[in-house]
Amino acid sequence: MFKKMLSRFGLIPPAHPLFADNWHYFRRLDQNRPLSDYEFVVFDTELTGLNRRQDEIVSIGAVKVRHLQIMVGETFHVYVKPSRPLPKNSTLIHRITPQQIDQAPRLAEVLPDFISFCGQALLVGHYVGLDVAFLNRACRRHYGAPVSNPCLDTMRLAQTYTEMQWQQYHDRFRMDVAYNLAALGREYGLPDFTLHDAYEDALQTAYLFVFLIKQMRSKGIVTLRDIFSAGQAWRNLF
């Protein structure tokens, strides 16, 4: 029982080979290489709601970023049939209808393909903690372990980049800056995509991620360790 608990929280190698290889790989991850050396999977999920114990994933969208370029030919998009009827309130947000997911696969059928798609890439999302929480709950349920892939949050990256820009100004902590995906896309002149669609939100996030990384490189953020350190420094300001 104790060993099972340690595995569930990623403290020992998972039993399932789909997760065990990644666990070992990321334990040895070299964080000192240039950011362009790493592969990233930028992803988003649509949900039946925000209750992490009861709600479920109804769609996953993802795209790969390699050499800091969006690989438009390497994408993942699937609808998922939840175990309970789709709430009307969630349909109003993501516009996924019961008819669209009536013949969709269950999450247990989708997970192996998505985990394989992610491979040994780092995961990227906008407010990624929410998506990873739902993903890991499903992974623990079906495989007894969470994903090992480190995550980067474009919302935190945007906050860090904004703080860097404000360092020389008296209004550096003004509170009227919006960090939602659509607002950031408009602010930085990025391509516009349909909101609350998992695949299009993943593309929007990928454009934001590449933009932020390239902008932050000019400010001395060149390695993965630099990114993690910059984000931690920003959080320590408050």
N, C-alpha and C positions, 0 to 999 in steps of 0.2 A: 504494500500500500504506500509506504514512504517513497519507494523508488518510483512508483507511478506518479506521485505528486511532484517529485523533482523533475520528472520528464515533462509533465504538463506545463511547468513554468520555465522550461528551457534550461534547466541547470545540469542535466545530463543528456547524452545523446538520445534522441527519440528512437523507438524501436522500428518505426516504419522507414524503409530505405529512401522514400521520397523526401523525407525530412532529415534523415541522419547525415547524408552527404553535405547538405547545406549547413547543418549545425557545426560540423568539423571545419568546413571551408571558412565560415565567417568568424570562427574562433581565432583563425590565423590571418584575418584580413589585414593587409597592409594599407594603412590610412594615409601614408605619406606620398602617394603617387599623385600626379596631376589629375584633376577632375575629368579631363578628357579621356583618361585611361579606363574609366569605369563604365559599366553598362547599367542603365537605369530602366525600370519599368514604372511608367507613370500611370496610375490607375484611379478609378472612381467607382463607387457603388451607388445604386439607388435602393432604397429601403422601404419597408412597409411603415416605418416609424422610427423614432429615436430611442425607444426603450431597449437597452442592450440585452435585457434578459428575455424579452418576449418578441420583439420585432425581428424581421428577417430580410435577407438580401433578395432583391427581385431582378437585379441587373448588375453586370460587371462590365466595365469597359477599360481597356488598357492599350498603351502604345509604348514601344521601346525607343529609348534614346541611346545612341552610341556615338562616340566621338563628339558629344554635345550637338548631335544632329538628330532630328526626329525621323525615325524610320517608318515612313507612312505605309510601307508594305509589310510591316511586322506589327500587327494589331490583334486584339482579342476583344470580342463583344458577344455577350450572350444574355438572354433573358432566363430567369430562374423562377420556377413555380414554387411558391411558398407552401407551407403545410396547412395554412389557414386561408380563408377568403381574403382577397385584397381589400384593405380598408379604403373607403371612398376618399377620405382626406388625403391619403398618399397619392391616389390617382390624380387629384387636383394639382399636386406638386410636380410629379414626374411624368404625368400623362400616359403612364403604362396602364392599359385596360385589362380587365379579367380575360377578355378574348385573346389578347396578345400572349398571355402566359399560360393559357389553358393547356396547350400541348408542349410547353417548355419543359426541359429536364429539371429534376430536383437538384438542389445544391450538391448533394453527395456525388452526383454524376458529373457535375461541372468542376468541382475542386481539383481533381487530378490534372485536368488539362490546364487549369489556371496556374497551379503550382508549378507545373512543368514549363509553362510559358514564362513565368518569372525566373525560373532557374536560379542562377547565382548573381542576379542583378540586385541592385539596391532599389528599394521601393520608394516612390515619390507620390504624394497626394496633397490636396489642399485641405487643411485640417485633417491630416492623415490618421490621427489617432482614432477618430470615429470609424473610419473604414477598416482599419486594422483590428479594432476591437471586435467588429462583427465577423471579420475573416478569421481571426484567431478563435473565437467562440466555436465556429463551425469546424475548424481544424482540430481543436481539442476534442470535440464531440466525435468526430469520425476517425481521427488518427492519434488522439491522445497527446498531441503536442502542438505548440504554436509555430508559426513560421519564424525562421531565424534571420531572415533578411533585414538588415538595418533599414531604417526609414528616414526620409527627409520630408519636412513639411514646408510647402511653398508659402503658406501663410507666415510661418516664423521667418523664412528667408526674406520675404517682403518686409517684415517688420525690422529685421536686421539691416537690410539695404537702406530702408528709410532712415533709420538711426544713423547710419554711416553718412548719409547725405546731409543730415541736420547737425553734424558735429560742430560746424563753424557758424551756426545760426542760433539766435536767441530763442526762436520758436521751435526748437528741436523736439519738444514734447507736446506740441499742440495735439488736441484730441479729436480733430475733425477728419482724420484720415480713415478711409474705409478699406478694409482688407478682405472683402469678399471677392470671389473670383472675377465676377463681371466688372466690378469697379476697378480692380487692378488691371484687367485687360484694357479697359478704356484709358486709364491713366498712362499706360505705357504704349498705347497705340498698337496692340496686338490683334491678330485676326479674331473675329467675332464668331462664336458658336452658339448653338442652342443650349440654353441652361437646363439643368436637371435632366440631362440625357447622359448616361454613364460614359458612353464612348466619346461624345462631343465635349463633355466636361474633362475627360482625360486628355483630349487634344488641347483644350484651352489651358489646362494645367501644364502640359508639356511645353507649350510656347512660353508660358510664364516662367517655368523652371529654367529653360535654356537662356531666356533673356536675363534673368536675375544672376545666374552663374557667370555669364559673360560680363555683365556689368561689375560684379563683385571681384572678378579676376583683376580688373584694373585697379582695385583697391587693395591688392595683396592677398586675396583669398584664392589660392591656387591648388590646394590639396584638399582631400576629403577631411583630414584632421582640421584644417583651417575652417572649413564650413561648420563642423561640429563645435569648434572652439568659439567661433563668432556668434553662433546661436546661443551658446551658454553665457557668453559675456553679455549679450543683450538681455537675457532673462535676469541676470544678476543686478541689472540697473534698478529693479523694482522690488 
